[in-house]
Amino acid sequence: MTSVSQMTIKLTTLMVLFLVAGVLLAQAPSGDHRATKHVCQLVSANPPDFNPFQFVPKVADFTKLNRRPKVSFVVKEDGSVGNVKVLKGTGSPKVDGGLVKSIRTWKYKPQPGCTVESSMSVLIDIGQG
């Protein structure tokens, strides 16, 4: 299998993991504070050929970096992503900056009343090595 094919499979798998984690972990309060919380279903609004890590440099030496950085972000009611923070970096400011910039481009289907805070580890493995 070529490294491009491996990268595509890994990125696709990662996006599925993000979506599953979002559906399982994302909860937002309803309008009535006494009511129980309801689950916000985060559904990707990105095109099928979307590269979720388009700004992560592909020429970095990933063998020397933490390939499982931890990030946090907020999915807003309109489906946009904001407040992206690196909680545990890769060890490369360029890669971390590319990761933050990439995550800011992610889009989800809008869900009025749902603002979701999420924190997760990200596997940045683009087939190096």
N, CA, C and O atoms as CSV, one atom per row, in Angstrom:
chain,resi,resn,atom,element,x,y,z
A,1,MET,N,N,0.844,-1.169,0.000
A,1,MET,CA,C,0.000,0.000,0.000
A,1,MET,C,C,0.896,1.241,0.000
A,1,MET,O,O,1.899,1.278,0.712
A,2,THR,N,N,0.552,2.224,-0.766
A,2,THR,CA,C,1.376,3.435,-0.835
A,2,THR,C,C,1.158,4.293,0.394
A,2,THR,O,O,0.156,4.149,1.095
A,3,SER,N,N,2.108,5.196,0.654
A,3,SER,CA,C,1.969,6.059,1.823
A,3,SER,C,C,0.783,7.004,1.682
A,3,SER,O,O,0.189,7.397,2.687
A,4,VAL,N,N,0.426,7.376,0.454
A,4,VAL,CA,C,-0.750,8.231,0.244
A,4,VAL,C,C,-2.004,7.460,0.626
A,4,VAL,O,O,-2.893,8.014,1.273
A,5,SER,N,N,-2.091,6.185,0.236
A,5,SER,CA,C,-3.248,5.364,0.593
A,5,SER,C,C,-3.314,5.177,2.104
A,5,SER,O,O,-4.391,5.250,2.696
A,6,GLN,N,N,-2.174,4.938,2.720
A,6,GLN,CA,C,-2.143,4.777,4.171
A,6,GLN,C,C,-2.569,6.059,4.863
A,6,GLN,O,O,-3.307,6.021,5.848
A,7,MET,N,N,-2.108,7.193,4.356
A,7,MET,CA,C,-2.477,8.466,4.941
A,7,MET,C,C,-3.979,8.681,4.812
A,7,MET,O,O,-4.613,9.139,5.762
A,8,THR,N,N,-4.562,8.361,3.661
A,8,THR,CA,C,-5.991,8.543,3.446
A,8,THR,C,C,-6.786,7.679,4.410
A,8,THR,O,O,-7.769,8.138,4.993
A,9,ILE,N,N,-6.368,6.432,4.581
A,9,ILE,CA,C,-7.061,5.526,5.493
A,9,ILE,C,C,-6.967,6.045,6.922
A,9,ILE,O,O,-7.959,6.032,7.651
A,10,LYS,N,N,-5.790,6.499,7.328
A,10,LYS,CA,C,-5.604,6.989,8.690
A,10,LYS,C,C,-6.410,8.262,8.938
A,10,LYS,O,O,-7.004,8.417,10.005
A,11,LEU,N,N,-6.439,9.166,7.973
A,11,LEU,CA,C,-7.203,10.401,8.137
A,11,LEU,C,C,-8.700,10.113,8.173
A,11,LEU,O,O,-9.429,10.726,8.953
A,12,THR,N,N,-9.165,9.185,7.335
A,12,THR,CA,C,-10.576,8.813,7.325
A,12,THR,C,C,-10.956,8.190,8.661
A,12,THR,O,O,-11.994,8.519,9.235
A,13,THR,N,N,-10.113,7.294,9.150
A,13,THR,CA,C,-10.362,6.665,10.439
A,13,THR,C,C,-10.417,7.712,11.543
A,13,THR,O,O,-11.275,7.645,12.424
A,14,LEU,N,N,-9.514,8.667,11.498
A,14,LEU,CA,C,-9.479,9.713,12.504
A,14,LEU,C,C,-10.755,10.549,12.483
A,14,LEU,O,O,-11.300,10.868,13.540
A,15,MET,N,N,-11.234,10.904,11.308
A,15,MET,CA,C,-12.460,11.695,11.213
A,15,MET,C,C,-13.643,10.920,11.776
A,15,MET,O,O,-14.486,11.499,12.460
A,16,VAL,N,N,-13.720,9.624,11.503
A,16,VAL,CA,C,-14.797,8.809,12.049
A,16,VAL,C,C,-14.718,8.809,13.577
A,16,VAL,O,O,-15.741,8.918,14.253
A,17,LEU,N,N,-13.502,8.688,14.119
A,17,LEU,CA,C,-13.330,8.718,15.568
A,17,LEU,C,C,-13.783,10.047,16.159
A,17,LEU,O,O,-14.418,10.074,17.212
A,18,PHE,N,N,-13.458,11.154,15.485
A,18,PHE,CA,C,-13.902,12.472,15.949
A,18,PHE,C,C,-15.420,12.554,15.979
A,18,PHE,O,O,-16.007,13.052,16.939
A,19,LEU,N,N,-16.051,12.059,14.916
A,19,LEU,CA,C,-17.505,12.139,14.844
A,19,LEU,C,C,-18.159,11.268,15.911
A,19,LEU,O,O,-19.114,11.696,16.558
A,20,VAL,N,N,-17.655,10.052,16.100
A,20,VAL,CA,C,-18.205,9.172,17.128
A,20,VAL,C,C,-18.009,9.784,18.507
A,20,VAL,O,O,-18.930,9.792,19.324
A,21,ALA,N,N,-16.813,10.296,18.766
A,21,ALA,CA,C,-16.545,10.925,20.061
A,21,ALA,C,C,-17.465,12.120,20.273
A,21,ALA,O,O,-17.963,12.343,21.377
A,22,GLY,N,N,-17.686,12.881,19.217
A,22,GLY,CA,C,-18.564,14.047,19.324
A,22,GLY,C,C,-19.986,13.666,19.669
A,22,GLY,O,O,-20.621,14.325,20.492
A,23,VAL,N,N,-20.495,12.613,19.053
A,23,VAL,CA,C,-21.859,12.170,19.321
A,23,VAL,C,C,-21.978,11.607,20.727
A,23,VAL,O,O,-22.972,11.851,21.411
A,24,LEU,N,N,-20.975,10.856,21.167
A,24,LEU,CA,C,-21.042,10.232,22.475
A,24,LEU,C,C,-20.792,11.205,23.620
A,24,LEU,O,O,-21.398,11.078,24.684
A,25,LEU,N,N,-19.907,12.174,23.410
A,25,LEU,CA,C,-19.500,13.047,24.500
A,25,LEU,C,C,-20.194,14.403,24.523
A,25,LEU,O,O,-20.216,15.068,25.558
A,26,ALA,N,N,-20.754,14.815,23.410
A,26,ALA,CA,C,-21.274,16.176,23.308
A,26,ALA,C,C,-22.643,16.300,23.945
A,26,ALA,O,O,-23.592,15.631,23.536
A,27,GLN,N,N,-22.740,17.149,24.935
A,27,GLN,CA,C,-24.015,17.426,25.560
A,27,GLN,C,C,-24.136,18.923,25.759
A,27,GLN,O,O,-23.163,19.613,26.063
A,28,ALA,N,N,-25.339,19.401,25.583
A,28,ALA,CA,C,-25.592,20.825,25.788
A,28,ALA,C,C,-26.879,20.975,26.581
A,28,ALA,O,O,-27.794,20.165,26.434
A,29,PRO,N,N,-26.960,21.997,27.416
A,29,PRO,CA,C,-28.183,22.172,28.194
A,29,PRO,C,C,-29.334,22.638,27.309
A,29,PRO,O,O,-29.128,23.346,26.323
A,30,SER,N,N,-30.534,22.236,27.672
A,30,SER,CA,C,-31.709,22.716,26.950
A,30,SER,C,C,-32.043,24.112,27.462
A,30,SER,O,O,-31.378,24.615,28.368
A,31,GLY,N,N,-33.061,24.737,26.895
A,31,GLY,CA,C,-33.451,26.079,27.304
A,31,GLY,C,C,-33.906,26.142,28.751
A,31,GLY,O,O,-33.699,27.152,29.423
A,32,ASP,N,N,-34.527,25.064,29.240
A,32,ASP,CA,C,-34.980,24.987,30.630
A,32,ASP,C,C,-33.865,24.369,31.464
A,32,ASP,O,O,-33.533,23.198,31.284
A,33,HIS,N,N,-33.288,25.146,32.371
A,33,HIS,CA,C,-32.154,24.673,33.151
A,33,HIS,C,C,-32.518,23.516,34.088
A,33,HIS,O,O,-31.638,22.789,34.548
A,34,ARG,N,N,-33.830,23.346,34.373
A,34,ARG,CA,C,-34.247,22.241,35.228
A,34,ARG,C,C,-34.359,20.945,34.438
A,34,ARG,O,O,-34.391,19.862,35.020
A,35,ALA,N,N,-34.419,21.049,33.137
A,35,ALA,CA,C,-34.570,19.859,32.299
A,35,ALA,C,C,-33.243,19.114,32.197
A,35,ALA,O,O,-32.181,19.684,32.447
A,36,THR,N,N,-33.310,17.859,31.836
A,36,THR,CA,C,-32.085,17.093,31.646
A,36,THR,C,C,-31.399,17.547,30.372
A,36,THR,O,O,-32.013,18.157,29.497
A,37,LYS,N,N,-30.116,17.238,30.285
A,37,LYS,CA,C,-29.344,17.610,29.103
A,37,LYS,C,C,-29.708,16.700,27.941
A,37,LYS,O,O,-30.071,15.541,28.144
A,38,HIS,N,N,-29.613,17.219,26.730
A,38,HIS,CA,C,-29.841,16.390,25.556
A,38,HIS,C,C,-28.542,16.265,24.768
A,38,HIS,O,O,-27.674,17.137,24.827
A,39,VAL,N,N,-28.429,15.180,24.041
A,39,VAL,CA,C,-27.211,14.920,23.291
A,39,VAL,C,C,-27.245,15.692,21.974
A,39,VAL,O,O,-28.229,15.638,21.236
A,40,CYS,N,N,-26.176,16.398,21.695
A,40,CYS,CA,C,-26.026,17.095,20.420
A,40,CYS,C,C,-25.338,16.133,19.462
A,40,CYS,O,O,-24.269,15.607,19.774
A,41,GLN,N,N,-25.925,15.902,18.328
A,41,GLN,CA,C,-25.330,14.997,17.357
A,41,GLN,C,C,-24.466,15.791,16.403
A,41,GLN,O,O,-24.969,16.498,15.529
A,42,LEU,N,N,-23.164,15.668,16.576
A,42,LEU,CA,C,-22.238,16.379,15.708
A,42,LEU,C,C,-22.088,15.609,14.404
A,42,LEU,O,O,-21.581,14.488,14.378
A,43,VAL,N,N,-22.534,16.228,13.342
A,43,VAL,CA,C,-22.451,15.612,12.020
A,43,VAL,C,C,-21.580,16.497,11.147
A,43,VAL,O,O,-21.821,17.697,11.020
A,44,SER,N,N,-20.582,15.901,10.559
A,44,SER,CA,C,-19.647,16.660,9.730
A,44,SER,C,C,-20.369,17.324,8.559
A,44,SER,O,O,-21.244,16.728,7.931
A,45,ALA,N,N,-19.991,18.551,8.284
A,45,ALA,CA,C,-20.500,19.257,7.114
A,45,ALA,C,C,-19.367,19.481,6.113
A,45,ALA,O,O,-19.477,20.315,5.214
A,46,ASN,N,N,-18.277,18.728,6.279
A,46,ASN,CA,C,-17.139,18.842,5.375
A,46,ASN,C,C,-17.373,17.977,4.140
A,46,ASN,O,O,-18.031,16.940,4.228
A,47,PRO,N,N,-16.843,18.391,2.990
A,47,PRO,CA,C,-16.990,17.570,1.785
A,47,PRO,C,C,-16.228,16.254,1.936
A,47,PRO,O,O,-15.303,16.172,2.744
A,48,PRO,N,N,-16.603,15.218,1.169
A,48,PRO,CA,C,-15.957,13.909,1.292
A,48,PRO,C,C,-14.439,13.931,1.086
A,48,PRO,O,O,-13.726,13.136,1.699
A,49,ASP,N,N,-13.942,14.817,0.245
A,49,ASP,CA,C,-12.506,14.868,-0.027
A,49,ASP,C,C,-11.763,15.839,0.894
A,49,ASP,O,O,-10.614,16.192,0.630
A,50,PHE,N,N,-12.416,16.267,1.966
A,50,PHE,CA,C,-11.842,17.224,2.901
A,50,PHE,C,C,-10.646,16.618,3.632
A,50,PHE,O,O,-10.723,15.492,4.125
A,51,ASN,N,N,-9.544,17.358,3.703
A,51,ASN,CA,C,-8.358,16.925,4.431
A,51,ASN,C,C,-8.399,17.591,5.803
A,51,ASN,O,O,-8.179,18.799,5.896
A,52,PRO,N,N,-8.675,16.841,6.872
A,52,PRO,CA,C,-8.825,17.451,8.190
A,52,PRO,C,C,-7.538,18.026,8.766
A,52,PRO,O,O,-7.580,18.784,9.735
A,53,PHE,N,N,-6.391,17.674,8.179
A,53,PHE,CA,C,-5.111,18.190,8.667
A,53,PHE,C,C,-4.336,18.865,7.546
A,53,PHE,O,O,-3.128,18.678,7.404
A,54,GLN,N,N,-5.049,19.648,6.758
A,54,GLN,CA,C,-4.461,20.263,5.572
A,54,GLN,C,C,-3.315,21.217,5.856
A,54,GLN,O,O,-2.485,21.444,4.976
A,55,PHE,N,N,-3.241,21.777,7.041
A,55,PHE,CA,C,-2.182,22.745,7.345
A,55,PHE,C,C,-1.042,22.161,8.187
A,55,PHE,O,O,-0.111,22.880,8.550
A,56,VAL,N,N,-1.111,20.872,8.495
A,56,VAL,CA,C,-0.025,20.221,9.232
A,56,VAL,C,C,1.101,19.944,8.237
A,56,VAL,O,O,0.873,19.286,7.222
A,57,PRO,N,N,2.305,20.432,8.509
A,57,PRO,CA,C,3.416,20.210,7.564
A,57,PRO,C,C,3.675,18.717,7.346
A,57,PRO,O,O,3.697,17.932,8.294
A,58,LYS,N,N,3.867,18.352,6.109
A,58,LYS,CA,C,4.085,16.951,5.771
A,58,LYS,C,C,5.563,16.584,5.737
A,58,LYS,O,O,5.906,15.421,5.526
A,59,VAL,N,N,6.434,17.552,5.940
A,59,VAL,CA,C,7.875,17.301,5.858
A,59,VAL,C,C,8.555,17.271,7.229
A,59,VAL,O,O,9.780,17.170,7.303
A,60,ALA,N,N,7.790,17.356,8.300
A,60,ALA,CA,C,8.380,17.315,9.647
A,60,ALA,C,C,8.868,15.902,9.945
A,60,ALA,O,O,8.378,14.932,9.366
A,61,ASP,N,N,9.824,15.793,10.839
A,61,ASP,CA,C,10.340,14.483,11.247
A,61,ASP,C,C,9.439,13.951,12.361
A,61,ASP,O,O,9.686,14.176,13.545
A,62,PHE,N,N,8.390,13.240,11.948
A,62,PHE,CA,C,7.399,12.758,12.902
A,62,PHE,C,C,7.933,11.659,13.811
A,62,PHE,O,O,7.298,11.333,14.813
A,63,THR,N,N,9.086,11.081,13.482
A,63,THR,CA,C,9.664,10.055,14.352
A,63,THR,C,C,10.162,10.663,15.650
A,63,THR,O,O,10.312,9.954,16.645
A,64,LYS,N,N,10.422,11.959,15.658
A,64,LYS,CA,C,10.931,12.640,16.856
A,64,LYS,C,C,9.863,13.457,17.576
A,64,LYS,O,O,10.153,14.124,18.570
A,65,LEU,N,N,8.637,13.407,17.079
A,65,LEU,CA,C,7.571,14.219,17.656
A,65,LEU,C,C,6.526,13.353,18.350
A,65,LEU,O,O,6.397,12.163,18.064
A,66,ASN,N,N,5.794,13.963,19.255
A,66,ASN,CA,C,4.629,13.317,19.858
A,66,ASN,C,C,3.542,13.285,18.797
A,66,ASN,O,O,3.030,14.335,18.407
A,67,ARG,N,N,3.185,12.106,18.329
A,67,ARG,CA,C,2.185,11.993,17.269
A,67,ARG,C,C,0.774,11.879,17.831
A,67,ARG,O,O,-0.175,11.637,17.085
A,68,ARG,N,N,0.635,12.048,19.124
A,68,ARG,CA,C,-0.686,12.028,19.754
A,68,ARG,C,C,-0.882,13.295,20.605
A,68,ARG,O,O,-1.040,13.205,21.822
A,69,PRO,N,N,-0.870,14.442,19.979
A,69,PRO,CA,C,-1.096,15.665,20.757
A,69,PRO,C,C,-2.535,15.704,21.267
A,69,PRO,O,O,-3.409,15.023,20.731
A,70,LYS,N,N,-2.769,16.496,22.292
A,70,LYS,CA,C,-4.114,16.651,22.835
A,70,LYS,C,C,-4.568,18.081,22.592
A,70,LYS,O,O,-3.844,19.032,22.889
A,71,VAL,N,N,-5.760,18.224,22.055
A,71,VAL,CA,C,-6.310,19.540,21.744
A,71,VAL,C,C,-7.705,19.662,22.348
A,71,VAL,O,O,-8.364,18.665,22.643
A,72,SER,N,N,-8.131,20.894,22.520
A,72,SER,CA,C,-9.515,21.163,22.916
A,72,SER,C,C,-10.071,22.188,21.952
A,72,SER,O,O,-9.330,22.998,21.395
A,73,PHE,N,N,-11.374,22.149,21.757
A,73,PHE,CA,C,-12.034,23.114,20.879
A,73,PHE,C,C,-13.513,23.167,21.203
A,73,PHE,O,O,-14.037,22.320,21.926
A,74,VAL,N,N,-14.177,24.171,20.660
A,74,VAL,CA,C,-15.613,24.358,20.862
A,74,VAL,C,C,-16.296,24.316,19.500
A,74,VAL,O,O,-15.869,24.979,18.554
A,75,VAL,N,N,-17.368,23.523,19.417
A,75,VAL,CA,C,-18.219,23.528,18.225
A,75,VAL,C,C,-19.389,24.445,18.558
A,75,VAL,O,O,-20.157,24.182,19.484
A,76,LYS,N,N,-19.512,25.521,17.793
A,76,LYS,CA,C,-20.530,26.534,18.058
A,76,LYS,C,C,-21.880,26.120,17.466
A,76,LYS,O,O,-21.962,25.167,16.691
A,77,GLU,N,N,-22.923,26.839,17.838
A,77,GLU,CA,C,-24.278,26.543,17.352
A,77,GLU,C,C,-24.365,26.537,15.832
A,77,GLU,O,O,-25.138,25.770,15.259
A,78,ASP,N,N,-23.573,27.390,15.171
A,78,ASP,CA,C,-23.632,27.466,13.711
A,78,ASP,C,C,-22.805,26.385,13.027
A,78,ASP,O,O,-22.744,26.337,11.798
A,79,GLY,N,N,-22.160,25.503,13.821
A,79,GLY,CA,C,-21.375,24.408,13.260
A,79,GLY,C,C,-19.906,24.731,13.060
A,79,GLY,O,O,-19.125,23.852,12.697
A,80,SER,N,N,-19.518,25.970,13.289
A,80,SER,CA,C,-18.110,26.333,13.139
A,80,SER,C,C,-17.340,25.914,14.395
A,80,SER,O,O,-17.929,25.659,15.445
A,81,VAL,N,N,-16.026,25.848,14.263
A,81,VAL,CA,C,-15.172,25.435,15.355
A,81,VAL,C,C,-14.340,26.634,15.804
A,81,VAL,O,O,-13.800,27.365,14.973
A,82,GLY,N,N,-14.240,26.829,17.086
A,82,GLY,CA,C,-13.456,27.934,17.613
A,82,GLY,C,C,-12.784,27.546,18.915
A,82,GLY,O,O,-12.904,26.413,19.380
A,83,ASN,N,N,-12.087,28.488,19.488
A,83,ASN,CA,C,-11.394,28.327,20.761
A,83,ASN,C,C,-10.519,27.068,20.767
A,83,ASN,O,O,-10.530,26.300,21.729
A,84,VAL,N,N,-9.766,26.868,19.691
A,84,VAL,CA,C,-8.892,25.695,19.572
A,84,VAL,C,C,-7.631,25.944,20.398
A,84,VAL,O,O,-6.977,26.977,20.255
A,85,LYS,N,N,-7.299,24.984,21.262
A,85,LYS,CA,C,-6.118,25.097,22.114
A,85,LYS,C,C,-5.350,23.783,22.090
A,85,LYS,O,O,-5.941,22.703,22.097
A,86,VAL,N,N,-4.037,23.890,22.062
A,86,VAL,CA,C,-3.191,22.706,22.188
A,86,VAL,C,C,-2.937,22.495,23.671
A,86,VAL,O,O,-2.340,23.349,24.326
A,87,LEU,N,N,-3.387,21.361,24.206
A,87,LEU,CA,C,-3.198,21.041,25.614
A,87,LEU,C,C,-1.885,20.287,25.836
A,87,LEU,O,O,-1.219,20.474,26.853
A,88,LYS,N,N,-1.527,19.449,24.892
A,88,LYS,CA,C,-0.251,18.728,24.917
A,88,LYS,C,C,0.236,18.686,23.474
A,88,LYS,O,O,-0.354,18.009,22.631
A,89,GLY,N,N,1.311,19.409,23.195
A,89,GLY,CA,C,1.775,19.576,21.824
A,89,GLY,C,C,2.588,18.418,21.283
A,89,GLY,O,O,2.836,17.425,21.966
A,90,THR,N,N,2.989,18.576,20.051
A,90,THR,CA,C,3.801,17.569,19.359
A,90,THR,C,C,5.281,17.748,19.647
A,90,THR,O,O,6.069,16.816,19.482
A,91,GLY,N,N,5.659,18.953,20.080
A,91,GLY,CA,C,7.068,19.281,20.262
A,91,GLY,C,C,7.565,20.170,19.135
A,91,GLY,O,O,8.711,20.618,19.149
A,92,SER,N,N,6.701,20.426,18.157
A,92,SER,CA,C,7.043,21.302,17.041
A,92,SER,C,C,6.014,22.432,16.957
A,92,SER,O,O,4.835,22.172,16.719
A,93,PRO,N,N,6.450,23.690,17.150
A,93,PRO,CA,C,5.517,24.802,17.029
A,93,PRO,C,C,4.857,24.862,15.647
A,93,PRO,O,O,3.691,25.243,15.537
A,94,LYS,N,N,5.596,24.487,14.588
A,94,LYS,CA,C,5.024,24.506,13.236
A,94,LYS,C,C,3.899,23.494,13.091
A,94,LYS,O,O,2.847,23.802,12.532
A,95,VAL,N,N,4.122,22.285,13.595
A,95,VAL,CA,C,3.101,21.239,13.501
A,95,VAL,C,C,1.899,21.599,14.370
A,95,VAL,O,O,0.755,21.447,13.939
A,96,ASP,N,N,2.148,22.073,15.588
A,96,ASP,CA,C,1.051,22.465,16.474
A,96,ASP,C,C,0.229,23.602,15.862
A,96,ASP,O,O,-1.001,23.583,15.916
A,97,GLY,N,N,0.908,24.585,15.284
A,97,GLY,CA,C,0.208,25.692,14.625
A,97,GLY,C,C,-0.621,25.210,13.443
A,97,GLY,O,O,-1.742,25.673,13.235
A,98,GLY,N,N,-0.070,24.281,12.669
A,98,GLY,CA,C,-0.810,23.715,11.538
A,98,GLY,C,C,-2.020,22.920,11.994
A,98,GLY,O,O,-3.063,22.930,11.339
A,99,LEU,N,N,-1.877,22.230,13.126
A,99,LEU,CA,C,-2.988,21.465,13.683
A,99,LEU,C,C,-4.118,22.404,14.106
A,99,LEU,O,O,-5.283,22.163,13.789
A,100,VAL,N,N,-3.771,23.466,14.815
A,100,VAL,CA,C,-4.783,24.447,15.249
A,100,VAL,C,C,-5.472,25.071,14.040
A,100,VAL,O,O,-6.699,25.164,14.003
A,101,LYS,N,N,-4.699,25.494,13.065
A,101,LYS,CA,C,-5.266,26.109,11.864
A,101,LYS,C,C,-6.176,25.131,11.125
A,101,LYS,O,O,-7.226,25.525,10.618
A,102,SER,N,N,-5.782,23.861,11.061
A,102,SER,CA,C,-6.596,22.844,10.393
A,102,SER,C,C,-7.918,22.628,11.120
A,102,SER,O,O,-8.974,22.579,10.489
A,103,ILE,N,N,-7.866,22.498,12.450
A,103,ILE,CA,C,-9.079,22.239,13.221
A,103,ILE,C,C,-10.064,23.393,13.090
A,103,ILE,O,O,-11.277,23.179,13.086
A,104,ARG,N,N,-9.556,24.602,12.986
A,104,ARG,CA,C,-10.451,25.767,12.812
A,104,ARG,C,C,-11.247,25.707,11.513
A,104,ARG,O,O,-12.270,26.380,11.393
A,105,THR,N,N,-10.800,24.914,10.535
A,105,THR,CA,C,-11.522,24.805,9.257
A,105,THR,C,C,-12.613,23.746,9.290
A,105,THR,O,O,-13.414,23.660,8.359
A,106,TRP,N,N,-12.660,22.938,10.342
A,106,TRP,CA,C,-13.674,21.891,10.413
A,106,TRP,C,C,-15.059,22.515,10.526
A,106,TRP,O,O,-15.234,23.551,11.168
A,107,LYS,N,N,-16.033,21.881,9.899
A,107,LYS,CA,C,-17.424,22.359,9.925
A,107,LYS,C,C,-18.341,21.214,10.313
A,107,LYS,O,O,-18.134,20.067,9.916
A,108,TYR,N,N,-19.356,21.543,11.094
A,108,TYR,CA,C,-20.388,20.593,11.475
A,108,TYR,C,C,-21.737,21.173,11.091
A,108,TYR,O,O,-21.868,22.386,10.928
A,109,LYS,N,N,-22.742,20.319,10.945
A,109,LYS,CA,C,-24.082,20.804,10.619
A,109,LYS,C,C,-24.583,21.614,11.808
A,109,LYS,O,O,-24.480,21.173,12.953
A,110,PRO,N,N,-25.135,22.820,11.530
A,110,PRO,CA,C,-25.604,23.681,12.621
A,110,PRO,C,C,-26.682,23.001,13.467
A,110,PRO,O,O,-27.528,22.267,12.955
A,111,GLN,N,N,-26.628,23.264,14.769
A,111,GLN,CA,C,-27.635,22.751,15.691
A,111,GLN,C,C,-27.954,23.836,16.703
A,111,GLN,O,O,-27.249,23.983,17.702
A,112,PRO,N,N,-29.002,24.591,16.454
A,112,PRO,CA,C,-29.370,25.645,17.397
A,112,PRO,C,C,-29.519,25.081,18.806
A,112,PRO,O,O,-30.124,24.028,19.009
A,113,GLY,N,N,-28.962,25.793,19.763
A,113,GLY,CA,C,-29.039,25.373,21.153
A,113,GLY,C,C,-27.901,24.477,21.591
A,113,GLY,O,O,-27.819,24.115,22.765
A,114,CYS,N,N,-27.024,24.114,20.676
A,114,CYS,CA,C,-25.922,23.218,21.020
A,114,CYS,C,C,-24.577,23.918,20.826
A,114,CYS,O,O,-24.192,24.266,19.710
A,115,THR,N,N,-23.892,24.108,21.913
A,115,THR,CA,C,-22.506,24.550,21.884
A,115,THR,C,C,-21.739,23.471,22.625
A,115,THR,O,O,-22.020,23.189,23.790
A,116,VAL,N,N,-20.778,22.871,21.956
A,116,VAL,CA,C,-20.114,21.699,22.497
A,116,VAL,C,C,-18.650,21.985,22.757
A,116,VAL,O,O,-17.928,22.421,21.861
A,117,GLU,N,N,-18.208,21.741,23.983
A,117,GLU,CA,C,-16.787,21.821,24.302
A,117,GLU,C,C,-16.234,20.410,24.250
A,117,GLU,O,O,-16.823,19.482,24.805
A,118,SER,N,N,-15.117,20.253,23.592
A,118,SER,CA,C,-14.551,18.921,23.436
A,118,SER,C,C,-13.046,18.975,23.626
A,118,SER,O,O,-12.397,19.958,23.268
A,119,SER,N,N,-12.504,17.917,24.187
A,119,SER,CA,C,-11.064,17.770,24.326
A,119,SER,C,C,-10.739,16.334,23.960
A,119,SER,O,O,-11.365,15.397,24.456
A,120,MET,N,N,-9.749,16.167,23.082
A,120,MET,CA,C,-9.383,14.799,22.678
A,120,MET,C,C,-7.962,14.737,22.209
A,120,MET,O,O,-7.350,15.747,21.861
A,121,SER,N,N,-7.447,13.526,22.207
A,121,SER,CA,C,-6.119,13.292,21.656
A,121,SER,C,C,-6.256,13.075,20.158
A,121,SER,O,O,-7.227,12.478,19.693
A,122,VAL,N,N,-5.291,13.558,19.420
A,122,VAL,CA,C,-5.305,13.456,17.964
A,122,VAL,C,C,-4.085,12.671,17.522
A,122,VAL,O,O,-2.969,12.959,17.955
A,123,LEU,N,N,-4.287,11.693,16.673
A,123,LEU,CA,C,-3.159,10.955,16.106
A,123,LEU,C,C,-2.769,11.623,14.802
A,123,LEU,O,O,-3.533,11.604,13.837
A,124,ILE,N,N,-1.583,12.214,14.769
A,124,ILE,CA,C,-1.092,12.844,13.555
A,124,ILE,C,C,-0.073,11.894,12.952
A,124,ILE,O,O,1.121,11.989,13.236
A,125,ASP,N,N,-0.541,10.992,12.133
A,125,ASP,CA,C,0.337,10.009,11.498
A,125,ASP,C,C,0.080,10.089,10.008
A,125,ASP,O,O,-0.923,9.570,9.520
A,126,ILE,N,N,0.968,10.727,9.290
A,126,ILE,CA,C,0.736,10.925,7.857
A,126,ILE,C,C,1.571,9.969,7.023
A,126,ILE,O,O,1.976,10.291,5.906
A,127,GLY,N,N,1.823,8.793,7.575
A,127,GLY,CA,C,2.501,7.769,6.815
A,127,GLY,C,C,4.012,7.910,6.773
A,127,GLY,O,O,4.664,7.319,5.913
A,128,GLN,N,N,4.571,8.676,7.679
A,128,GLN,CA,C,6.023,8.848,7.709
A,128,GLN,C,C,6.664,7.619,8.327
A,128,GLN,O,O,6.088,6.994,9.217
A,129,GLY,N,N,7.843,7.275,7.860
A,129,GLY,CA,C,8.616,6.221,8.491
A,129,GLY,C,C,8.288,4.842,8.026
A,129,GLY,O,O,8.885,3.873,8.497
